[in-house]
């Protein structure tokens, strides 16, 4: 197998590339470098600059490297941006996937691992989200991920492509400081950013129907997520169970926003009390996923806890924000 990883120089992509290459898989990365840090990639992994919207480039890479499977992570992923510019999200997330599938079909590539999201579920009123929970996304980002799943399965049926869709929950942490998330879009780096600027963390709403009134989420260490990709890729490589598979990737444990901020305070030594502001539109009181199907199908379980996520993310934050 030779795996093409699209978006492989981004935060999650670089972890996946390192995990797969470190396990002996042949890997090549395609990235448009819009959110990439090329230095994240391990030595020996080729990096090709290009977009999934460029069909000629994709066909060229598949031919040059003898690609036999694809891990597709390249996508835009900011919810607020998707609301402000939905056409861009549909064009890049769905259109890019369609172009990739056309290139795969032409090259005879029969295995695809698709990066989806728990955003496909929207805000279900359940204690534990399973893969059978109805999907009802509440923003264009989630819509493009659900449409992507539909497209992946339809192309799989039409062209004999074996597929796995991984629905991530909230990703945090770093396998090494240099691999840490450099953006300030998710809750852990957002709190770090506030503390670095000598400001208190913010909580958006403390009157939800949860034990401490703040939203409850399922957090997954990015290193565990990368290991899930490796397990799914190897499942696809076996070729003994063709078809499609959809899996939640999380820990199956809920952590409230207030609990997370407490852990961040303990790790950083900055225990200032958070300020409470108004709820944000669209925030669900609880979003925790069952990972039991991933355990059964892949033999995979998350091994790292929230404290390890925060500790490793803080080491990376300090490396990238030395000032």
C-alpha positions in Angstrom: 0.0 0.0 0.0 1.0 3.6 -0.7 -1.3 6.1 1.1 -2.0 9.6 -0.2 -2.8 11.8 2.8 -4.6 15.0 1.7 -4.1 17.9 4.1 -1.3 15.9 5.7 0.8 18.9 6.8 -2.0 20.4 8.9 -2.5 19.9 12.7 -4.4 16.6 12.5 -2.9 15.5 9.2 0.7 15.7 10.4 -0.2 13.5 13.3 -1.7 11.0 11.0 1.3 11.1 8.6 3.7 10.5 11.5 1.7 7.7 13.0 1.3 5.9 9.7 4.9 6.5 8.5 6.2 5.5 11.9 4.3 2.2 11.7 6.0 1.4 8.3 3.3 2.6 5.9 4.3 4.2 2.7 2.9 7.8 2.7 2.8 10.8 0.4 1.2 14.1 1.5 -0.7 16.5 -0.7 -1.4 19.9 0.9 -2.3 23.4 -0.4 -0.3 24.8 2.5 -3.1 27.2 3.5 -3.0 25.9 7.1 0.1 23.8 7.0 3.4 23.7 8.7 5.6 21.5 6.4 8.2 21.1 9.1 5.7 18.9 11.0 6.2 16.1 8.5 8.8 13.3 9.3 11.9 12.9 7.2 11.3 10.9 4.1 7.6 11.7 3.6 7.2 13.5 0.2 5.2 16.7 0.3 3.4 17.7 -2.9 1.9 21.2 -3.0 -1.6 21.1 -4.5 -5.3 21.3 -4.0 -8.0 18.6 -4.1 -9.8 20.9 -6.5 -7.0 20.3 -9.1 -7.9 17.0 -10.8 -4.8 17.0 -13.0 -2.5 17.4 -10.0 -4.3 14.6 -8.2 -4.0 12.2 -11.2 -0.3 13.1 -11.5 0.4 12.3 -7.8 -1.5 9.0 -8.0 0.5 8.0 -11.0 3.9 9.2 -9.8 3.7 7.5 -6.4 1.6 4.5 -7.3 -1.1 5.5 -4.8 -3.3 2.6 -3.7 -5.3 4.2 -0.9 -6.3 7.7 0.2 -6.7 9.3 3.6 -8.7 12.5 2.9 -8.3 15.2 5.6 -8.1 18.3 3.4 -11.1 20.5 4.2 -12.1 23.8 5.7 -13.4 23.3 9.2 -14.4 26.6 11.0 -18.1 26.7 11.9 -18.4 30.5 12.0 -16.6 30.8 8.7 -18.9 28.2 7.1 -21.9 30.3 8.1 -20.4 33.5 6.7 -19.2 31.8 3.4 -21.2 28.6 2.8 -20.5 28.5 -1.0 -16.7 28.3 -0.3 -17.3 25.4 2.1 -19.4 23.5 -0.3 -17.0 24.2 -3.2 -13.9 23.1 -1.3 -15.2 20.4 1.0 -17.7 18.7 -1.3 -16.3 19.8 -4.7 -12.8 18.9 -3.6 -13.9 15.4 -2.5 -15.8 14.9 -5.8 -12.6 15.8 -7.8 -10.6 13.5 -5.6 -13.0 10.6 -6.2 -12.9 11.1 -9.9 -9.1 11.0 -9.8 -9.2 7.9 -7.6 -11.6 6.2 -10.0 -9.4 7.0 -13.0 -6.3 5.7 -11.2 -8.0 2.5 -10.0 -7.6 3.4 -6.3 -10.0 1.3 -4.3 -9.6 2.4 -0.7 -10.7 5.7 1.0 -10.6 6.8 4.6 -12.7 10.0 4.9 -12.3 12.6 7.7 -15.8 13.4 8.9 -17.0 15.1 12.0 -19.5 14.7 14.9 -20.9 18.0 13.5 -23.0 15.8 11.2 -25.2 15.0 14.2 -26.1 18.6 15.0 -27.6 18.9 18.5 -29.3 15.6 19.3 -31.0 15.3 22.7 -29.4 12.0 23.8 -27.0 11.1 26.5 -24.7 9.1 24.2 -24.4 9.6 20.5 -24.1 6.4 18.5 -23.5 6.0 14.8 -27.2 5.3 14.4 -28.2 8.7 16.0 -30.0 10.6 13.2 -27.9 13.2 11.5 -29.2 16.8 11.5 -26.3 19.3 11.1 -26.9 22.9 12.2 -24.3 24.7 10.1 -22.8 24.5 6.6 -19.6 22.9 7.9 -21.6 20.0 9.3 -23.7 19.8 6.2 -20.6 19.5 4.0 -19.3 16.7 6.1 -22.6 14.8 5.9 -22.8 15.4 2.1 -19.2 14.2 1.9 -20.2 10.9 3.6 -23.1 10.5 1.2 -20.8 11.1 -1.8 -18.1 8.7 -0.4 -20.7 5.9 0.0 -22.3 6.5 -3.4 -18.9 6.5 -5.2 -17.9 3.4 -3.2 -21.0 1.5 -4.4 -20.6 2.7 -8.0 -16.9 2.0 -8.4 -16.1 -0.7 -5.9 -14.2 1.5 -3.4 -14.0 0.3 0.1 -14.6 3.3 2.5 -14.3 4.3 6.1 -15.8 7.5 7.5 -14.5 8.6 10.9 -16.6 11.1 12.8 -14.3 13.0 15.2 -15.4 14.6 18.4 -13.4 17.5 19.9 -9.7 17.1 19.1 -7.0 18.5 21.5 -3.4 17.9 22.5 -0.2 17.1 20.7 2.0 14.1 20.3 5.0 16.4 20.4 5.3 20.2 21.0 6.2 21.0 17.4 3.0 19.3 16.2 0.7 21.4 18.4 -2.3 23.3 16.9 -1.2 26.8 15.9 -4.7 28.1 15.4 -6.9 29.7 18.1 -10.3 28.2 17.1 -10.9 25.4 19.6 -11.5 25.7 23.3 -8.1 24.7 24.7 -6.0 27.1 22.6 -8.7 29.8 23.1 -8.2 29.6 26.9 -4.4 29.6 26.5 -4.7 32.7 24.3 -6.8 34.4 27.0 -4.4 33.5 29.8 -1.4 34.6 27.7 -3.0 38.0 27.2 -3.6 38.2 31.0 -7.3 37.8 30.6 -9.7 35.4 32.3 -11.1 32.4 30.4 -14.7 32.8 29.1 -17.6 30.5 29.6 -20.5 31.0 27.2 -23.6 30.1 29.3 -23.7 28.5 32.7 -27.4 27.7 32.8 -27.6 24.6 30.7 -29.3 21.4 32.0 -26.0 19.8 33.0 -24.4 19.1 36.4 -22.5 22.4 36.6 -24.6 24.4 34.1 -21.9 24.4 31.4 -21.8 22.5 28.1 -20.5 18.9 28.2 -18.3 17.6 25.4 -16.3 14.5 24.4 -12.6 15.3 23.9 -10.1 13.1 22.0 -6.3 13.4 22.1 -5.0 13.9 18.6 -2.4 11.1 19.1 -5.3 8.7 19.8 -7.1 10.0 16.7 -4.0 9.4 14.6 -3.8 5.8 15.9 -7.5 5.4 14.9 -6.6 6.4 11.4 -3.7 3.9 11.3 -6.1 1.1 12.5 -8.8 2.1 9.9 -6.2 2.2 7.1 -5.0 -1.2 8.0 -8.5 -2.5 8.1 -9.0 -1.1 4.5 -5.6 -2.6 3.4 -6.7 -6.1 4.5 -9.3 -6.0 1.8 -11.1 -8.9 3.4 -14.2 -6.9 4.4 -15.0 -4.5 1.6 -17.9 -2.0 1.8 -18.4 1.0 3.9 -17.9 1.6 7.6 -18.8 4.7 9.7 -17.3 5.2 13.2 -17.4 7.7 16.0 -13.9 8.6 17.3 -14.0 9.9 20.8 -13.5 8.7 24.4 -17.2 8.3 25.3 -16.7 10.4 28.4 -18.2 13.9 29.0 -16.2 16.8 30.3 -17.9 20.1 31.1 -16.4 23.5 30.0 -16.0 24.4 33.6 -14.2 21.1 34.4 -11.9 21.6 31.4 -11.0 25.2 32.4 -10.2 23.9 35.9 -7.8 21.3 34.4 -6.2 24.0 32.3 -5.7 26.2 35.4 -4.0 23.3 37.2 -1.7 22.5 34.3 -0.7 26.1 33.5 -0.7 27.4 37.1 -3.1 30.2 36.2 -6.2 29.4 38.2 -8.1 32.7 37.7 -11.8 32.3 37.7 -13.6 32.3 34.3 -16.0 35.0 33.4 -19.5 33.9 32.3 -21.0 35.4 29.2 -24.2 34.8 27.3 -24.9 31.6 25.5 -23.7 31.2 22.0 -26.4 30.3 19.4 -26.4 26.6 18.5 -24.4 25.2 21.4 -25.8 21.9 22.5 -25.9 21.2 26.3 -24.3 17.8 25.8 -22.4 16.0 22.9 -20.7 12.8 24.0 -20.2 9.9 21.6 -20.1 6.2 22.0 -16.8 4.7 20.6 -17.9 1.1 21.1 -18.3 0.4 17.4 -14.7 1.6 16.8 -13.5 -0.7 19.5 -15.3 -3.7 17.9 -14.4 -3.0 14.3 -10.8 -1.7 14.7 -9.6 -3.0 18.0 -9.0 0.7 18.9 -9.7 2.7 22.1 -8.5 6.1 23.2 -5.7 5.8 25.8 -5.0 9.4 26.8 -7.1 11.5 29.2 -8.0 15.2 29.3 -5.1 16.1 31.6 -2.7 14.7 29.0 -4.4 16.6 26.2 -4.1 19.9 28.1 -0.5 19.2 29.3 0.7 18.3 25.8 -1.2 21.2 24.2 0.3 23.6 26.8 3.9 22.5 25.9 3.1 23.1 22.3 1.6 26.5 23.0 4.6 27.6 24.9 6.9 26.5 22.0 4.9 28.4 19.4 4.2 31.5 21.6 7.5 32.1 23.4 6.8 35.8 23.8 
